[in-house]
């Protein structure tokens, strides 16, 4: 079984990294059903939905980081 601490830390780091680019994903969080699975699985991080301007900002930040 996986520890929620790792998933919490990763979620916090992802939220901070996105914020550094002015991006906020309000639904960002741990996918709770992934912890309720009968078989031990890695926890999932739910990115959630975002509006078009946020998606465009995310694309721009990823492209900038890849360059």
N, C-alpha and C positions, 0 to 999 in steps of 0.2 A: 504494500500500500504506500502511496505517496503522501508526503507531508504537505499540509496546506501552507506552511511557512514559505516554502520555495515559490509556490504559485502566487502568494500574496506579495512577496518581494519582487518577483518578475513583473507583476501587474503594476506595482508602484513605480518600478524603473521605467516601464513602458509609458506610463502616464506622464512621468517627468520628462522623458525624452521627447514625447509628442509636444508637451507644453513648451519645451525649449524652441520649438518651431512654430509656436502659436496655435497648436492644434489641440482640441479637446474632444474626446469621444465620450459623451455622457454615459453611454451604456457599457463602457469598458469595465470588466470585472471577471471574476472567476465563474466558470460555468459549473454551477452546483450539481447538476445531474451527473457530470463526469466523476464526481466523488461518490455518488450513490450507486455506481455500477457494481455488479456482483463480482466481476473479474477486476483485479487490480489494473488500472489503466493510468496513464499519465493525465494529470488534470488539464483541462482545456481552459484557455483564456478567451472569453467572449469579447470580441471587439464591438459588437452591436451595430446599430444603424447610425448613419450620419447623413447630413444633407450634402447637396452638390458642392457648395463652396468648401466644406470641410474635406470632402473626397479629393477635390482639386488641389487643396493645400497639402494633403497627404501625398499625392502623386508628385507634386513639385519637390517636397522634402526628400522623398525617396530617390528621385532622379538626381537631385543635387548631391546627396550622399553617395550615389553610385558613380558620380563623375570623378 
